[in-house]
């Protein structure tokens, strides 16, 4: 059982939205965005996280918060490991940017893969204010992380074992290409780094190479020493609870925070022990619930951009349709993940190449421009819709 960060008891509504599965081939780009809702400790708190990955192993993770206390410092945790901090300004907003290849002193090294991780913003009091669980669907089931030979050095790609062998690659025990477990020229350089390795009693700090850290499922953090322990976060304000999580073999009990339990679709049984399993007679409801849609849009002189984010969706495939004036565009279908589905429309060529559905630069119509965003089921039936006035930049 994995012990993770703790948070005040609150039901968290999380919109963890992702694009469809993508192979980590050269030249590929995937993008994930997630809205972070308040856990209830600070009802006004809001946050947004975004992950962009190019070529499988070049990532950029942005976390932006708002409506927090002004001029305060907040820790950012990934699966219980302290991976960074945000200092808010006078308005209560702040940002954190992590990159696989930092470009300035304001950017820190991205030493973990946010996909599948529970990311939490924690106050100095130990209260967790914001939380989100990122989806983990970029690597198809059955694939391995493969170091493929290349003239410029080994490249990290997800492949089947057969594909990896056919390309002369080497299978690594790493579960992700973030951070890169193959390259000896990654940043930080391939000398020893400070690595936080998961453990039942909390993350352990060890000196490892970047590749060794990734292979052991660790998190690389920006520190020069393990003393004091840079992996440890501010002690949580509350104790973990017994969380019943759905599994192929039935509900299983795990130590989780109340917010993490809610974010993962579990049932909170309160404090106690998971031995013997108290979840054996508990039915965990499937992901989904009351379907809703969140629509955001932006108009520029030479660009139109729309996002349609569905939540509370039952298992199945969905598409999105946007209508503005006489203009209509519809996406292809994608499966809902944990009751969530995200769709992007854009006139920008770069975003279209990354998977957005193409629309015209003058797609958004009206004064001010408005768009109707709809979620459709596999038969084309309307599931949810929302009319939104667009931001003009």
C-alpha positions, 0 to 999 in steps of 0.5 A: 500500500502506498502512503501519500499526502494528506488533506482536509476531508472534502469532496473534490471535483476534478477535471482531469482531461487528456487527448487520445493515446499517442505514440512517442515517435520522433516529431510527436507532440502530446498535450494534457490539461487539467483544472484543479478545483478547491478541496474545500479548505480554501473554497476560492482556490483555483488551479490549472495544470498543463503538460506538453511532451515532444518526442516522448522525452522532452516535457514541459509542465506548467502549474498556475494557481489563483485566489490563494493567500497573497505573498505566500509559499505553497509546496507542489507535491507529486505522489507525495514527493515535493517537486517544487514550490509556488510563491504567490503575488499580491493578487494570490496568483502564482506559477511553476514551470518544470522542463526536461531542458530548463531554459532559464533560472525561472524554470526547474528540472522536470524530474517526474512524469505527471501522467498518472500522478496525483499533483497537490498544492499544499500550504505551510499549515499542511492543508492541501488546497488543490489536487488533480490526478492526471490521466496516463494513456500515452503508452498503450497497454503492453508497451515497454520503454525502449532505448533505441539506437540513434546517430545522436545517441539512444532515444527513448520511445514506447514500443512493444517488446517485439518492436524494440528488439527489431530496432535493436533497442534495449528495454529499460525498467523505467515506466516513462520517458520522463525523465529520459532513462536512455540519454546520457546527455539529458539535463541534469547531466548524467552524473549523480542527481538527487533522486526521491525513490518511493517507499511505504514509509515515505520517499527516500533520498538517494544519489543516482544517475538520471537514468538509474533514478528513472529506472527505479521509478524515482523523482529527480529533484533540484537539490545538491544533497540529501541532507536535509531530505529534499523529498519530504514535504511539510507534514500533512494536517490530517491522517490518511483514510481507508479508500476503496478503489475499483480493481479488476478483481474487486474493490481494494483498500488503499491508504489515501487522503480524502481528496485523493480518494475522491479524485480516483473515484474511490469510497472513503471509509475513514481512518483505520487499517486496510488489514483485513480488507474492509472493501471486500463487500463495497461496490465502487461505482463506475466512473461517470455521473451527471454529465457536464461540459465546460467550454472556453474560447478565445478570439484573436485577429488571426486565430480562433480557439475553443476547448470543450471539456466533458466530465461525469461521463459514463463509459463509452466514446464521445465526440464534441461539436462547436457552433458559432453563427453559421460555423460548425465543426465536429471532432472524431470520437474518443473514449472517456477516461475516468469519466472525462474527455477533452476536445480542442479546436484551433486554427493554429497549425501547431495545435492542429498538428498536436491533435486539435480539430482544425477550424477557420481563423474567423470561426468565432462569430458575433459581437462579442463572439460566442460559441455553443459547445456540445458533447455527443455520444457514440450515436450522435445524441446530445449529452451536455452543452454550454453556450459561452462568450469568448475572450478577445485578445 
